Amino acid sequence: MRALDRTTWALTWGLTRAGGRTGLLATGLAVAAAAVSTTLLLLCVALNLGFQHRADRTDWRNPVESSRPVAVEAVGTTFTRGVAVTVVDVARLPGRAVPAPPGLDRFPAPGELWVSPAFGALLDRLPADRHPVSGTPTGTLGRAALAHPGELVAVIGHRPGDPAVTAERAPDPRRVGDIVSPTRIASFTGAPLTDGTGKAYESVARVATVLVIVPLLVLAASAARLSVSRRDQRLAALRLIGATPGRVAGLTAAEALLTGTAGVLLGALGYAVLLPAEASLPLAGGSWYPADLWIGARPLLVVTAGVIALVVVSALAGLRQVVVGPLGVTRRSLGRGASAVRAVVFVAVVAGYGWISKQYGSDDSMALYAFAAVFLALAVMGPWVVRILGRIVTALAKRPATLLAGRRLLDDPKAAWRIVSGLTLAGFVAGFFALLTLNSAPPWGGRPDQLAIAAPVHTVTQVRKQAEQRLRAADVSAVVGVDDGFVATAPYDSRQVTVTVSGGPAELDRARTALTGLTPDQYPLTTTDVNWSETQFTQDFTTLTRVVLVVTFTIAITSAGITAAASVLDRRRTYALLHLAGTPLQVLDRARNRETLIPVTVLAGGAVAAGLLCGGSMMLAGADSSFDAHGLTVLAVCCVAGIGGILAAGGLSRPLLRSVTRQAGARDE
């Protein structure tokens, strides 16, 4: 391609060096923006792939019936200290060659107990009368069998006729994947679960990714437009002295390619450095294996190439005026501003999101795409709103600083939008989560200090008597009764034997150990146990929303700081001339602050309202959520932190403003 020949690269390098310290600083800011975007994009992709990797390793616990079985597999879930313990019972069928389950080097023999490292360490610490499963560990499960390092899993070998692998179990719709009836299998491949909290985690991760990625894409695109006025002046001068449009485009693409490549390389390094920190984030029961969050070479290349392409395309997108009207650029003529069509598009997209979420539900992919479209439309509409604000502020201004701010908003709304875009999009995120919370309170009866076991109606008296005997032998003080509550379930006509234990969690676990095996088809459980996955998901939802808010506001403040500094460099000639004409530095600084505060107040307020609308629409579409007034406090804190952060970021560039005002008469490159 001639536009990127040796001459183009030589000119690009020469012009970059000719920019001096300020030019190199502007280039460094563009590299920093691309680096931040790349790092966080890679971390978001890693989190989504991490959930998939976890699910892939646990599919074997969801067995698939086979017409040519070689083994029997059943799954149950018990608890210790309120934490779930997954128990997999397996038995080899006579005369069959059986593969080893994932994470084991051989098939367990009858009576053998294989445990995860975390479970083995727990058994070593607990006294025998509080062990959730009986037996001495034979071996340790490998990573291939576990969702995360801290997961508690036990695999127990049985004979084909043992009750644990022959008694039918009742899968509980409240505990998807927790209970699997004995299944005759041909392999341990298993099948993905199509419902349950695992899918809920994936859905929330996708929404969180959209909320983080859109501001990152805006920041990455802005990286190519930092100091755009200086670049356009330089390219317009080259165009006037005879440079072809292709040469101008080549220079722009070469500069963007250099800054974008440097940025993504630094961003990839940042991803590698932050990977251990992301792996320590406790979600879905525990931290992560770092390998689960390594996205691999191909996704890494795709993401980095995408960021570079976005930077280059964004840089080339603003070249039309330079190529067609270079004289107008040199004379600083104003181009046509953002069109009101942007606002019409935003309203149409919001209306479309409401209709789609109502028609398809909040969990459907269509709703997710529509939600992402709302977020993008908000970013597209921003410059038009800034332009309108510029007209209003200019017309109503009574002070010099306000007039200067209004003129800057009107003259270059896109540059002003780049400074406040991050906080505007972060306001949308805060509004989306502000009044939205999940309700994990169980709708059924029961007590956290009461264990329940379902027993056949015709044997309930016998089971109750056996429970009393076991508790007495274990020296556990408890009250045993019978009721028809909906805590323990069974695949037969049953009643519920209850054991109310005093003495706290330790005594409860002792009673649980004593009652384990009383009926072969279930483990004793409490109301809290039944609802454990919902409670965990609710806690993780809160954690994830806080992480998303912190990340988006960090992006916003970082973006504001980078673009504010680049804006000062971009307008350094204007600032210097205004200062020479007698404008005090304080007036210039106040004008710069108002140029940020006026649009951010209007745009962030509108974004919060749009976020509340989308969050309410998602709740009404069927998500298990409700409004929570506590979220208003979080919203207020986010708004105060955002405004304070963006002012602080602008304040960091004040010494740079002082420096450029001393460079009066400095010529353009």
Secondary structure, DSSP 8 states (H G I E B T S, - for coil): -GGGSHHHHHHHHHHHHHTHHHHHHHHHHHHHHHHHHHHHHHHHHHHHHHHHHHHHHHGGGS----SS-SEEEEEEEEEETTEEEEEEEEEE-TT------TT-SS---TT-EEE-HHHHHHHHHS-GGG-SS-S-EEEE--GGG-SSTT--EEEEEE-TTSGGGTS-----TTSTTT-EEEEEES-S-----SSSHHHHHHHHHHHHHHHHHHHHHHHHHHHTTTTHHHHHHHHHHHHHTT--HHHHHHHHHHHHHHHHHHHHHHHHHHHHHHHHHHHT--BTTB---GGGG---HHHHHHHHHHHHHHHHHHHHHT-HHHHH-HHHHHTT-------THHHHHHHHHHHHHHHHHHHH-TTSHHHHHHHHHHHHHHHHHHHHHHHHHHHHHHHH--SHHHHHHHHHHHH-HHHHHHHHHHHHHHHHHHHHHHTEEE----SS---TTEEEEEEEGGGHHHHHHHHHHHHHHTT--EEEEEE--SSS--SSSEEEEEEEE-S-HHHHHHHHHHHTTSSTT---B-HHHHTHHHHHHHHHHHHHHHHHHHHHHHHHHHHHHHHHHHHHHHTHHHHHHHHHTT--HHHHHHHHHHHHHHHHHHHHHHHHHHHHHHHHHHHHTT-SEEE-THHHHHHHHHHHHHHHHHHHHHHHTHHHHHHHTT-TT----
